Amino acid sequence: MGGFLWIVLIGFVAGIIARLLSSAPNKPTGFILTTVLGIAGAFLATFVGQAVGWYAPDQGAGFIAATVGAIVVLFIWNRIAVARAR
C-alpha cells in the first residue's frame, strides 16, 4: 500500500511541475487530472527508458524523468485539444 501512495504522490508533484512549466492555455485542472498526468508521464518515461536500455526491466523512472514524461503527456494533451477545437 505504501508503494502505491508513493507513486500517487510522485505523480501529483510531477504533474504540478509539468503544469507550471507548460505555457499552453489548455491545461488539465484538478487533483485527479494532475495526478493522472504525472502518473502517465512516469509510465511513459519508464517505458521509453526500458526500451532504450536506460533502466533495467524491474526499475522505474526517477522523479526528473517522470516530470519530463508528464511534460510530454501534457504536450500531447494540448495537441489533441487543439485538434478538437477546430
PDB file of N, CA, C and O in Angstrom:
ATOM      1  N   MET A   1       0.816  -1.190   0.000  1.00  0.00           N
ATOM      2  CA  MET A   1       0.000   0.000   0.000  1.00  0.00           C
ATOM      3  C   MET A   1       0.868   1.266   0.000  1.00  0.00           C
ATOM      4  O   MET A   1       0.497   2.270  -0.607  1.00  0.00           O
ATOM      5  N   GLY A   2       1.999   1.220   0.666  1.00  0.00           N
ATOM      6  CA  GLY A   2       2.887   2.374   0.716  1.00  0.00           C
ATOM      7  C   GLY A   2       3.470   2.707  -0.649  1.00  0.00           C
ATOM      8  O   GLY A   2       3.654   3.881  -0.972  1.00  0.00           O
ATOM      9  N   GLY A   3       3.766   1.679  -1.460  1.00  0.00           N
ATOM     10  CA  GLY A   3       4.309   1.911  -2.793  1.00  0.00           C
ATOM     11  C   GLY A   3       3.318   2.624  -3.692  1.00  0.00           C
ATOM     12  O   GLY A   3       3.698   3.502  -4.466  1.00  0.00           O
ATOM     13  N   PHE A   4       2.052   2.254  -3.594  1.00  0.00           N
ATOM     14  CA  PHE A   4       1.014   2.896  -4.397  1.00  0.00           C
ATOM     15  C   PHE A   4       0.859   4.359  -4.005  1.00  0.00           C
ATOM     16  O   PHE A   4       0.740   5.226  -4.871  1.00  0.00           O
ATOM     17  N   LEU A   5       0.859   4.635  -2.717  1.00  0.00           N
ATOM     18  CA  LEU A   5       0.746   6.019  -2.257  1.00  0.00           C
ATOM     19  C   LEU A   5       1.955   6.843  -2.697  1.00  0.00           C
ATOM     20  O   LEU A   5       1.820   8.023  -3.022  1.00  0.00           O
ATOM     21  N   TRP A   6       3.126   6.228  -2.706  1.00  0.00           N
ATOM     22  CA  TRP A   6       4.339   6.912  -3.155  1.00  0.00           C
ATOM     23  C   TRP A   6       4.233   7.255  -4.638  1.00  0.00           C
ATOM     24  O   TRP A   6       4.622   8.352  -5.039  1.00  0.00           O
ATOM     25  N   ILE A   7       3.714   6.343  -5.461  1.00  0.00           N
ATOM     26  CA  ILE A   7       3.533   6.591  -6.891  1.00  0.00           C
ATOM     27  C   ILE A   7       2.556   7.743  -7.106  1.00  0.00           C
ATOM     28  O   ILE A   7       2.792   8.608  -7.950  1.00  0.00           O
ATOM     29  N   VAL A   8       1.461   7.760  -6.347  1.00  0.00           N
ATOM     30  CA  VAL A   8       0.477   8.832  -6.478  1.00  0.00           C
ATOM     31  C   VAL A   8       1.095  10.169  -6.062  1.00  0.00           C
ATOM     32  O   VAL A   8       0.876  11.180  -6.729  1.00  0.00           O
ATOM     33  N   LEU A   9       1.852  10.186  -4.989  1.00  0.00           N
ATOM     34  CA  LEU A   9       2.477  11.425  -4.523  1.00  0.00           C
ATOM     35  C   LEU A   9       3.487  11.946  -5.541  1.00  0.00           C
ATOM     36  O   LEU A   9       3.467  13.130  -5.877  1.00  0.00           O
ATOM     37  N   ILE A  10       4.360  11.086  -6.032  1.00  0.00           N
ATOM     38  CA  ILE A  10       5.348  11.490  -7.043  1.00  0.00           C
ATOM     39  C   ILE A  10       4.642  11.925  -8.324  1.00  0.00           C
ATOM     40  O   ILE A  10       5.039  12.909  -8.947  1.00  0.00           O
ATOM     41  N   GLY A  11       3.600  11.201  -8.720  1.00  0.00           N
ATOM     42  CA  GLY A  11       2.833  11.573  -9.913  1.00  0.00           C
ATOM     43  C   GLY A  11       2.176  12.927  -9.767  1.00  0.00           C
ATOM     44  O   GLY A  11       2.156  13.716 -10.712  1.00  0.00           O
ATOM     45  N   PHE A  12       1.632  13.208  -8.576  1.00  0.00           N
ATOM     46  CA  PHE A  12       1.000  14.503  -8.350  1.00  0.00           C
ATOM     47  C   PHE A  12       2.014  15.639  -8.421  1.00  0.00           C
ATOM     48  O   PHE A  12       1.759  16.663  -9.055  1.00  0.00           O
ATOM     49  N   VAL A  13       3.147  15.461  -7.780  1.00  0.00           N
ATOM     50  CA  VAL A  13       4.180  16.512  -7.791  1.00  0.00           C
ATOM     51  C   VAL A  13       4.730  16.696  -9.214  1.00  0.00           C
ATOM     52  O   VAL A  13       4.930  17.830  -9.650  1.00  0.00           O
ATOM     53  N   ALA A  14       4.972  15.611  -9.930  1.00  0.00           N
ATOM     54  CA  ALA A  14       5.462  15.716 -11.313  1.00  0.00           C
ATOM     55  C   ALA A  14       4.418  16.389 -12.194  1.00  0.00           C
ATOM     56  O   ALA A  14       4.772  17.173 -13.075  1.00  0.00           O
ATOM     57  N   GLY A  15       3.138  16.097 -11.975  1.00  0.00           N
ATOM     58  CA  GLY A  15       2.068  16.740 -12.739  1.00  0.00           C
ATOM     59  C   GLY A  15       1.989  18.232 -12.461  1.00  0.00           C
ATOM     60  O   GLY A  15       1.789  19.024 -13.382  1.00  0.00           O
ATOM     61  N   ILE A  16       2.145  18.626 -11.194  1.00  0.00           N
ATOM     62  CA  ILE A  16       2.126  20.048 -10.850  1.00  0.00           C
ATOM     63  C   ILE A  16       3.289  20.773 -11.517  1.00  0.00           C
ATOM     64  O   ILE A  16       3.108  21.853 -12.079  1.00  0.00           O
ATOM     65  N   ILE A  17       4.469  20.192 -11.457  1.00  0.00           N
ATOM     66  CA  ILE A  17       5.642  20.835 -12.069  1.00  0.00           C
ATOM     67  C   ILE A  17       5.458  20.935 -13.580  1.00  0.00           C
ATOM     68  O   ILE A  17       5.816  21.949 -14.179  1.00  0.00           O
ATOM     69  N   ALA A  18       4.906  19.896 -14.202  1.00  0.00           N
ATOM     70  CA  ALA A  18       4.673  19.934 -15.649  1.00  0.00           C
ATOM     71  C   ALA A  18       3.665  21.024 -16.006  1.00  0.00           C
ATOM     72  O   ALA A  18       3.828  21.719 -17.009  1.00  0.00           O
ATOM     73  N   ARG A  19       2.623  21.174 -15.187  1.00  0.00           N
ATOM     74  CA  ARG A  19       1.637  22.228 -15.449  1.00  0.00           C
ATOM     75  C   ARG A  19       2.246  23.615 -15.275  1.00  0.00           C
ATOM     76  O   ARG A  19       1.914  24.534 -16.023  1.00  0.00           O
ATOM     77  N   LEU A  20       3.131  23.775 -14.299  1.00  0.00           N
ATOM     78  CA  LEU A  20       3.772  25.071 -14.084  1.00  0.00           C
ATOM     79  C   LEU A  20       4.743  25.420 -15.211  1.00  0.00           C
ATOM     80  O   LEU A  20       4.876  26.589 -15.572  1.00  0.00           O
ATOM     81  N   LEU A  21       5.418  24.420 -15.765  1.00  0.00           N
ATOM     82  CA  LEU A  21       6.397  24.660 -16.827  1.00  0.00           C
ATOM     83  C   LEU A  21       5.764  24.847 -18.198  1.00  0.00           C
ATOM     84  O   LEU A  21       6.386  25.409 -19.099  1.00  0.00           O
ATOM     85  N   SER A  22       4.536  24.380 -18.358  1.00  0.00           N
ATOM     86  CA  SER A  22       3.874  24.468 -19.655  1.00  0.00           C
ATOM     87  C   SER A  22       3.274  25.856 -19.845  1.00  0.00           C
ATOM     88  O   SER A  22       2.704  26.427 -18.915  1.00  0.00           O
ATOM     89  N   SER A  23       3.403  26.389 -21.042  1.00  0.00           N
ATOM     90  CA  SER A  23       2.831  27.691 -21.344  1.00  0.00           C
ATOM     91  C   SER A  23       1.547  27.572 -22.153  1.00  0.00           C
ATOM     92  O   SER A  23       1.011  28.579 -22.616  1.00  0.00           O
ATOM     93  N   ALA A  24       1.059  26.376 -22.325  1.00  0.00           N
ATOM     94  CA  ALA A  24      -0.143  26.149 -23.127  1.00  0.00           C
ATOM     95  C   ALA A  24      -1.385  26.647 -22.380  1.00  0.00           C
ATOM     96  O   ALA A  24      -1.451  26.543 -21.155  1.00  0.00           O
ATOM     97  N   PRO A  25      -2.361  27.181 -23.103  1.00  0.00           N
ATOM     98  CA  PRO A  25      -3.556  27.699 -22.436  1.00  0.00           C
ATOM     99  C   PRO A  25      -4.502  26.606 -21.937  1.00  0.00           C
ATOM    100  O   PRO A  25      -5.257  26.837 -20.993  1.00  0.00           O
ATOM    101  N   ASN A  26      -4.476  25.448 -22.537  1.00  0.00           N
ATOM    102  CA  ASN A  26      -5.400  24.378 -22.182  1.00  0.00           C
ATOM    103  C   ASN A  26      -4.692  23.374 -21.283  1.00  0.00           C
ATOM    104  O   ASN A  26      -4.074  22.427 -21.770  1.00  0.00           O
ATOM    105  N   LYS A  27      -4.781  23.578 -19.977  1.00  0.00           N
ATOM    106  CA  LYS A  27      -4.138  22.691 -19.020  1.00  0.00           C
ATOM    107  C   LYS A  27      -5.201  21.906 -18.267  1.00  0.00           C
ATOM    108  O   LYS A  27      -6.240  22.464 -17.913  1.00  0.00           O
ATOM    109  N   PRO A  28      -4.964  20.630 -18.017  1.00  0.00           N
ATOM    110  CA  PRO A  28      -5.922  19.894 -17.193  1.00  0.00           C
ATOM    111  C   PRO A  28      -5.887  20.420 -15.762  1.00  0.00           C
ATOM    112  O   PRO A  28      -4.812  20.652 -15.209  1.00  0.00           O
ATOM    113  N   THR A  29      -7.042  20.606 -15.173  1.00  0.00           N
ATOM    114  CA  THR A  29      -7.101  21.149 -13.825  1.00  0.00           C
ATOM    115  C   THR A  29      -7.679  20.110 -12.883  1.00  0.00           C
ATOM    116  O   THR A  29      -8.352  19.171 -13.307  1.00  0.00           O
ATOM    117  N   GLY A  30      -7.408  20.291 -11.614  1.00  0.00           N
ATOM    118  CA  GLY A  30      -7.942  19.405 -10.596  1.00  0.00           C
ATOM    119  C   GLY A  30      -6.911  18.398 -10.125  1.00  0.00           C
ATOM    120  O   GLY A  30      -5.936  18.096 -10.814  1.00  0.00           O
ATOM    121  N   PHE A  31      -7.157  17.896  -8.940  1.00  0.00           N
ATOM    122  CA  PHE A  31      -6.244  16.941  -8.313  1.00  0.00           C
ATOM    123  C   PHE A  31      -6.132  15.652  -9.115  1.00  0.00           C
ATOM    124  O   PHE A  31      -5.029  15.151  -9.333  1.00  0.00           O
ATOM    125  N   ILE A  32      -7.257  15.116  -9.551  1.00  0.00           N
ATOM    126  CA  ILE A  32      -7.254  13.824 -10.251  1.00  0.00           C
ATOM    127  C   ILE A  32      -6.515  13.929 -11.580  1.00  0.00           C
ATOM    128  O   ILE A  32      -5.657  13.094 -11.867  1.00  0.00           O
ATOM    129  N   LEU A  33      -6.826  14.931 -12.397  1.00  0.00           N
ATOM    130  CA  LEU A  33      -6.160  15.051 -13.704  1.00  0.00           C
ATOM    131  C   LEU A  33      -4.680  15.366 -13.572  1.00  0.00           C
ATOM    132  O   LEU A  33      -3.870  14.890 -14.368  1.00  0.00           O
ATOM    133  N   THR A  34      -4.324  16.156 -12.582  1.00  0.00           N
ATOM    134  CA  THR A  34      -2.911  16.446 -12.351  1.00  0.00           C
ATOM    135  C   THR A  34      -2.166  15.181 -11.946  1.00  0.00           C
ATOM    136  O   THR A  34      -1.058  14.935 -12.421  1.00  0.00           O
ATOM    137  N   THR A  35      -2.764  14.382 -11.073  1.00  0.00           N
ATOM    138  CA  THR A  35      -2.145  13.130 -10.647  1.00  0.00           C
ATOM    139  C   THR A  35      -2.042  12.148 -11.808  1.00  0.00           C
ATOM    140  O   THR A  35      -1.011  11.497 -11.981  1.00  0.00           O
ATOM    141  N   VAL A  36      -3.100  12.037 -12.600  1.00  0.00           N
ATOM    142  CA  VAL A  36      -3.081  11.133 -13.757  1.00  0.00           C
ATOM    143  C   VAL A  36      -2.036  11.587 -14.764  1.00  0.00           C
ATOM    144  O   VAL A  36      -1.353  10.760 -15.367  1.00  0.00           O
ATOM    145  N   LEU A  37      -1.907  12.894 -14.949  1.00  0.00           N
ATOM    146  CA  LEU A  37      -0.884  13.436 -15.842  1.00  0.00           C
ATOM    147  C   LEU A  37       0.507  13.012 -15.394  1.00  0.00           C
ATOM    148  O   LEU A  37       1.309  12.558 -16.210  1.00  0.00           O
ATOM    149  N   GLY A  38       0.801  13.155 -14.114  1.00  0.00           N
ATOM    150  CA  GLY A  38       2.112  12.774 -13.593  1.00  0.00           C
ATOM    151  C   GLY A  38       2.357  11.278 -13.644  1.00  0.00           C
ATOM    152  O   GLY A  38       3.458  10.843 -13.983  1.00  0.00           O
ATOM    153  N   ILE A  39       1.347  10.483 -13.313  1.00  0.00           N
ATOM    154  CA  ILE A  39       1.499   9.022 -13.353  1.00  0.00           C
ATOM    155  C   ILE A  39       1.689   8.549 -14.792  1.00  0.00           C
ATOM    156  O   ILE A  39       2.511   7.672 -15.058  1.00  0.00           O
ATOM    157  N   ALA A  40       0.923   9.132 -15.725  1.00  0.00           N
ATOM    158  CA  ALA A  40       1.101   8.778 -17.138  1.00  0.00           C
ATOM    159  C   ALA A  40       2.494   9.159 -17.625  1.00  0.00           C
ATOM    160  O   ALA A  40       3.104   8.430 -18.408  1.00  0.00           O
ATOM    161  N   GLY A  41       2.992  10.293 -17.165  1.00  0.00           N
ATOM    162  CA  GLY A  41       4.356  10.702 -17.517  1.00  0.00           C
ATOM    163  C   GLY A  41       5.390   9.751 -16.961  1.00  0.00           C
ATOM    164  O   GLY A  41       6.383   9.455 -17.625  1.00  0.00           O
ATOM    165  N   ALA A  42       5.168   9.263 -15.736  1.00  0.00           N
ATOM    166  CA  ALA A  42       6.101   8.298 -15.144  1.00  0.00           C
ATOM    167  C   ALA A  42       6.084   6.988 -15.909  1.00  0.00           C
ATOM    168  O   ALA A  42       7.136   6.391 -16.141  1.00  0.00           O
ATOM    169  N   PHE A  43       4.896   6.532 -16.304  1.00  0.00           N
ATOM    170  CA  PHE A  43       4.816   5.301 -17.090  1.00  0.00           C
ATOM    171  C   PHE A  43       5.464   5.465 -18.456  1.00  0.00           C
ATOM    172  O   PHE A  43       6.146   4.559 -18.936  1.00  0.00           O
ATOM    173  N   LEU A  44       5.254   6.617 -19.083  1.00  0.00           N
ATOM    174  CA  LEU A  44       5.882   6.881 -20.385  1.00  0.00           C
ATOM    175  C   LEU A  44       7.395   6.909 -20.260  1.00  0.00           C
ATOM    176  O   LEU A  44       8.099   6.331 -21.089  1.00  0.00           O
ATOM    177  N   ALA A  45       7.903   7.581 -19.225  1.00  0.00           N
ATOM    178  CA  ALA A  45       9.353   7.651 -19.023  1.00  0.00           C
ATOM    179  C   ALA A  45       9.934   6.276 -18.712  1.00  0.00           C
ATOM    180  O   ALA A  45      11.023   5.945 -19.181  1.00  0.00           O
ATOM    181  N   THR A  46       9.222   5.477 -17.930  1.00  0.00           N
ATOM    182  CA  THR A  46       9.691   4.125 -17.623  1.00  0.00           C
ATOM    183  C   THR A  46       9.724   3.264 -18.880  1.00  0.00           C
ATOM    184  O   THR A  46      10.697   2.550 -19.121  1.00  0.00           O
ATOM    185  N   PHE A  47       8.646   3.333 -19.693  1.00  0.00           N
ATOM    186  CA  PHE A  47       8.575   2.528 -20.913  1.00  0.00           C
ATOM    187  C   PHE A  47       9.687   2.901 -21.884  1.00  0.00           C
ATOM    188  O   PHE A  47      10.372   2.025 -22.414  1.00  0.00           O
ATOM    189  N   VAL A  48       9.870   4.205 -22.121  1.00  0.00           N
ATOM    190  CA  VAL A  48      10.910   4.644 -23.051  1.00  0.00           C
ATOM    191  C   VAL A  48      12.293   4.311 -22.499  1.00  0.00           C
ATOM    192  O   VAL A  48      13.162   3.849 -23.239  1.00  0.00           O
ATOM    193  N   GLY A  49      12.500   4.542 -21.213  1.00  0.00           N
ATOM    194  CA  GLY A  49      13.795   4.251 -20.600  1.00  0.00           C
ATOM    195  C   GLY A  49      14.160   2.777 -20.651  1.00  0.00           C
ATOM    196  O   GLY A  49      15.321   2.435 -20.870  1.00  0.00           O
ATOM    197  N   GLN A  50      13.182   1.901 -20.452  1.00  0.00           N
ATOM    198  CA  GLN A  50      13.450   0.464 -20.542  1.00  0.00           C
ATOM    199  C   GLN A  50      13.663   0.034 -21.984  1.00  0.00           C
ATOM    200  O   GLN A  50      14.481  -0.847 -22.247  1.00  0.00           O
ATOM    201  N   ALA A  51      12.938   0.644 -22.932  1.00  0.00           N
ATOM    202  CA  ALA A  51      13.106   0.299 -24.344  1.00  0.00           C
ATOM    203  C   ALA A  51      14.480   0.716 -24.860  1.00  0.00           C
ATOM    204  O   ALA A  51      15.080   0.011 -25.672  1.00  0.00           O
ATOM    205  N   VAL A  52      14.976   1.853 -24.395  1.00  0.00           N
ATOM    206  CA  VAL A  52      16.276   2.352 -24.846  1.00  0.00           C
ATOM    207  C   VAL A  52      17.414   1.656 -24.101  1.00  0.00           C
ATOM    208  O   VAL A  52      18.530   1.571 -24.614  1.00  0.00           O
ATOM    209  N   GLY A  53      17.141   1.162 -22.905  1.00  0.00           N
ATOM    210  CA  GLY A  53      18.165   0.476 -22.134  1.00  0.00           C
ATOM    211  C   GLY A  53      18.698   1.290 -20.969  1.00  0.00           C
ATOM    212  O   GLY A  53      19.700   0.914 -20.361  1.00  0.00           O
ATOM    213  N   TRP A  54      18.042   2.406 -20.646  1.00  0.00           N
ATOM    214  CA  TRP A  54      18.496   3.228 -19.524  1.00  0.00           C
ATOM    215  C   TRP A  54      18.138   2.599 -18.193  1.00  0.00           C
ATOM    216  O   TRP A  54      18.858   2.772 -17.209  1.00  0.00           O
ATOM    217  N   TYR A  55      17.024   1.865 -18.152  1.00  0.00           N
ATOM    218  CA  TYR A  55      16.552   1.239 -16.923  1.00  0.00           C
ATOM    219  C   TYR A  55      16.481  -0.262 -17.101  1.00  0.00           C
ATOM    220  O   TYR A  55      16.236  -0.764 -18.198  1.00  0.00           O
ATOM    221  N   ALA A  56      16.701  -0.978 -15.997  1.00  0.00           N
ATOM    222  CA  ALA A  56      16.528  -2.428 -16.001  1.00  0.00           C
ATOM    223  C   ALA A  56      15.039  -2.750 -16.086  1.00  0.00           C
ATOM    224  O   ALA A  56      14.207  -1.890 -15.797  1.00  0.00           O
ATOM    225  N   PRO A  57      14.690  -3.980 -16.480  1.00  0.00           N
ATOM    226  CA  PRO A  57      13.266  -4.330 -16.596  1.00  0.00           C
ATOM    227  C   PRO A  57      12.463  -4.154 -15.305  1.00  0.00           C
ATOM    228  O   PRO A  57      11.255  -3.923 -15.372  1.00  0.00           O
ATOM    229  N   ASP A  58      13.081  -4.253 -14.160  1.00  0.00           N
ATOM    230  CA  ASP A  58      12.355  -4.106 -12.905  1.00  0.00           C
ATOM    231  C   ASP A  58      12.547  -2.730 -12.273  1.00  0.00           C
ATOM    232  O   ASP A  58      12.167  -2.520 -11.121  1.00  0.00           O
ATOM    233  N   GLN A  59      13.131  -1.796 -13.014  1.00  0.00           N
ATOM    234  CA  GLN A  59      13.431  -0.472 -12.484  1.00  0.00           C
ATOM    235  C   GLN A  59      12.511   0.566 -13.112  1.00  0.00           C
ATOM    236  O   GLN A  59      12.241   0.522 -14.312  1.00  0.00           O
ATOM    237  N   GLY A  60      12.035   1.493 -12.301  1.00  0.00           N
ATOM    238  CA  GLY A  60      11.162   2.555 -12.790  1.00  0.00           C
ATOM    239  C   GLY A  60      11.922   3.845 -13.015  1.00  0.00           C
ATOM    240  O   GLY A  60      13.080   3.985 -12.621  1.00  0.00           O
ATOM    241  N   ALA A  61      11.255   4.770 -13.650  1.00  0.00           N
ATOM    242  CA  ALA A  61      11.849   6.074 -13.919  1.00  0.00           C
ATOM    243  C   ALA A  61      11.931   6.881 -12.633  1.00  0.00           C
ATOM    244  O   ALA A  61      11.141   6.683 -11.710  1.00  0.00           O
ATOM    245  N   GLY A  62      12.877   7.774 -12.584  1.00  0.00           N
ATOM    246  CA  GLY A  62      13.039   8.644 -11.427  1.00  0.00           C
ATOM    247  C   GLY A  62      12.126   9.858 -11.500  1.00  0.00           C
ATOM    248  O   GLY A  62      11.321   9.995 -12.421  1.00  0.00           O
ATOM    249  N   PHE A  63      12.267  10.728 -10.523  1.00  0.00           N
ATOM    250  CA  PHE A  63      11.396  11.900 -10.427  1.00  0.00           C
ATOM    251  C   PHE A  63      11.574  12.846 -11.607  1.00  0.00           C
ATOM    252  O   PHE A  63      10.590  13.341 -12.155  1.00  0.00           O
ATOM    253  N   ILE A  64      12.803  13.099 -12.000  1.00  0.00           N
ATOM    254  CA  ILE A  64      13.060  14.024 -13.115  1.00  0.00           C
ATOM    255  C   ILE A  64      12.520  13.447 -14.415  1.00  0.00           C
ATOM    256  O   ILE A  64      11.911  14.165 -15.207  1.00  0.00           O
ATOM    257  N   ALA A  65      12.738  12.165 -14.639  1.00  0.00           N
ATOM    258  CA  ALA A  65      12.216  11.530 -15.851  1.00  0.00           C
ATOM    259  C   ALA A  65      10.688  11.519 -15.843  1.00  0.00           C
ATOM    260  O   ALA A  65      10.067  11.686 -16.892  1.00  0.00           O
ATOM    261  N   ALA A  66      10.078  11.324 -14.680  1.00  0.00           N
ATOM    262  CA  ALA A  66       8.619  11.361 -14.577  1.00  0.00           C
ATOM    263  C   ALA A  66       8.093  12.753 -14.906  1.00  0.00           C
ATOM    264  O   ALA A  66       7.046  12.885 -15.541  1.00  0.00           O
ATOM    265  N   THR A  67       8.802  13.783 -14.484  1.00  0.00           N
ATOM    266  CA  THR A  67       8.400  15.155 -14.789  1.00  0.00           C
ATOM    267  C   THR A  67       8.526  15.435 -16.283  1.00  0.00           C
ATOM    268  O   THR A  67       7.639  16.048 -16.877  1.00  0.00           O
ATOM    269  N   VAL A  68       9.617  14.990 -16.889  1.00  0.00           N
ATOM    270  CA  VAL A  68       9.784  15.162 -18.337  1.00  0.00           C
ATOM    271  C   VAL A  68       8.704  14.385 -19.087  1.00  0.00           C
ATOM    272  O   VAL A  68       8.144  14.879 -20.065  1.00  0.00           O
ATOM    273  N   GLY A  69       8.415  13.174 -18.629  1.00  0.00           N
ATOM    274  CA  GLY A  69       7.337  12.395 -19.235  1.00  0.00           C
ATOM    275  C   GLY A  69       5.994  13.084 -19.094  1.00  0.00           C
ATOM    276  O   GLY A  69       5.184  13.045 -20.019  1.00  0.00           O
ATOM    277  N   ALA A  70       5.740  13.715 -17.954  1.00  0.00           N
ATOM    278  CA  ALA A  70       4.486  14.437 -17.752  1.00  0.00           C
ATOM    279  C   ALA A  70       4.393  15.646 -18.677  1.00  0.00           C
ATOM    280  O   ALA A  70       3.309  15.982 -19.154  1.00  0.00           O
ATOM    281  N   ILE A  71       5.523  16.298 -18.930  1.00  0.00           N
ATOM    282  CA  ILE A  71       5.527  17.419 -19.876  1.00  0.00           C
ATOM    283  C   ILE A  71       5.197  16.926 -21.276  1.00  0.00           C
ATOM    284  O   ILE A  71       4.460  17.589 -22.005  1.00  0.00           O
ATOM    285  N   VAL A  72       5.731  15.771 -21.662  1.00  0.00           N
ATOM    286  CA  VAL A  72       5.425  15.193 -22.974  1.00  0.00           C
ATOM    287  C   VAL A  72       3.944  14.831 -23.061  1.00  0.00           C
ATOM    288  O   VAL A  72       3.297  15.099 -24.074  1.00  0.00           O
ATOM    289  N   VAL A  73       3.407  14.224 -22.005  1.00  0.00           N
ATOM    290  CA  VAL A  73       1.988  13.869 -21.988  1.00  0.00           C
ATOM    291  C   VAL A  73       1.128  15.130 -22.059  1.00  0.00           C
ATOM    292  O   VAL A  73       0.107  15.137 -22.747  1.00  0.00           O
ATOM    293  N   LEU A  74       1.520  16.190 -21.364  1.00  0.00           N
ATOM    294  CA  LEU A  74       0.786  17.448 -21.411  1.00  0.00           C
ATOM    295  C   LEU A  74       0.839  18.063 -22.805  1.00  0.00           C
ATOM    296  O   LEU A  74      -0.147  18.643 -23.260  1.00  0.00           O
ATOM    297  N   PHE A  75       1.973  17.946 -23.487  1.00  0.00           N
ATOM    298  CA  PHE A  75       2.084  18.429 -24.868  1.00  0.00           C
ATOM    299  C   PHE A  75       1.118  17.670 -25.777  1.00  0.00           C
ATOM    300  O   PHE A  75       0.428  18.272 -26.600  1.00  0.00           O
ATOM    301  N   ILE A  76       1.074  16.350 -25.624  1.00  0.00           N
ATOM    302  CA  ILE A  76       0.150  15.538 -26.428  1.00  0.00           C
ATOM    303  C   ILE A  76      -1.295  15.915 -26.098  1.00  0.00           C
ATOM    304  O   ILE A  76      -2.129  16.004 -26.999  1.00  0.00           O
ATOM    305  N   TRP A  77      -1.598  16.137 -24.813  1.00  0.00           N
ATOM    306  CA  TRP A  77      -2.939  16.561 -24.381  1.00  0.00           C
ATOM    307  C   TRP A  77      -3.334  17.859 -25.093  1.00  0.00           C
ATOM    308  O   TRP A  77      -4.455  17.983 -25.587  1.00  0.00           O
ATOM    309  N   ASN A  78      -2.418  18.815 -25.143  1.00  0.00           N
ATOM    310  CA  ASN A  78      -2.712  20.099 -25.779  1.00  0.00           C
ATOM    311  C   ASN A  78      -2.893  19.956 -27.280  1.00  0.00           C
ATOM    312  O   ASN A  78      -3.742  20.635 -27.857  1.00  0.00           O
ATOM    313  N   ARG A  79      -2.126  19.097 -27.927  1.00  0.00           N
ATOM    314  CA  ARG A  79      -2.289  18.880 -29.368  1.00  0.00           C
ATOM    315  C   ARG A  79      -3.651  18.263 -29.669  1.00  0.00           C
ATOM    316  O   ARG A  79      -4.285  18.629 -30.659  1.00  0.00           O
ATOM    317  N   ILE A  80      -4.105  17.344 -28.843  1.00  0.00           N
ATOM    318  CA  ILE A  80      -5.426  16.732 -29.041  1.00  0.00           C
ATOM    319  C   ILE A  80      -6.518  17.765 -28.812  1.00  0.00           C
ATOM    320  O   ILE A  80      -7.505  17.792 -29.547  1.00  0.00           O
ATOM    321  N   ALA A  81      -6.356  18.615 -27.801  1.00  0.00           N
ATOM    322  CA  ALA A  81      -7.359  19.644 -27.522  1.00  0.00           C
ATOM    323  C   ALA A  81      -7.435  20.657 -28.647  1.00  0.00           C
ATOM    324  O   ALA A  81      -8.529  21.114 -28.982  1.00  0.00           O
ATOM    325  N   VAL A  82      -6.312  21.021 -29.240  1.00  0.00           N
ATOM    326  CA  VAL A  82      -6.310  21.960 -30.368  1.00  0.00           C
ATOM    327  C   VAL A  82      -6.974  21.334 -31.574  1.00  0.00           C
ATOM    328  O   VAL A  82      -7.718  22.001 -32.293  1.00  0.00           O
ATOM    329  N   ALA A  83      -6.713  20.053 -31.803  1.00  0.00           N
ATOM    330  CA  ALA A  83      -7.322  19.367 -32.948  1.00  0.00           C
ATOM    331  C   ALA A  83      -8.841  19.272 -32.787  1.00  0.00           C
ATOM    332  O   ALA A  83      -9.571  19.365 -33.774  1.00  0.00           O
ATOM    333  N   ARG A  84      -9.320  19.088 -31.565  1.00  0.00           N
ATOM    334  CA  ARG A  84     -10.765  19.020 -31.323  1.00  0.00           C
ATOM    335  C   ARG A  84     -11.427  20.387 -31.436  1.00  0.00           C
ATOM    336  O   ARG A  84     -12.606  20.481 -31.779  1.00  0.00           O
ATOM    337  N   ALA A  85     -10.681  21.436 -31.153  1.00  0.00           N
ATOM    338  CA  ALA A  85     -11.256  22.778 -31.198  1.00  0.00           C
ATOM    339  C   ALA A  85     -11.518  23.239 -32.629  1.00  0.00           C
ATOM    340  O   ALA A  85     -12.350  24.119 -32.852  1.00  0.00           O
ATOM    341  N   ARG A  86     -10.834  22.667 -33.574  1.00  0.00           N
ATOM    342  CA  ARG A  86     -11.025  23.066 -34.973  1.00  0.00           C
ATOM    343  C   ARG A  86     -12.232  22.472 -35.525  1.00  0.00           C
ATOM    344  O   ARG A  86     -12.553  22.697 -36.691  1.00  0.00           O
TER     345      ARG A  86
END
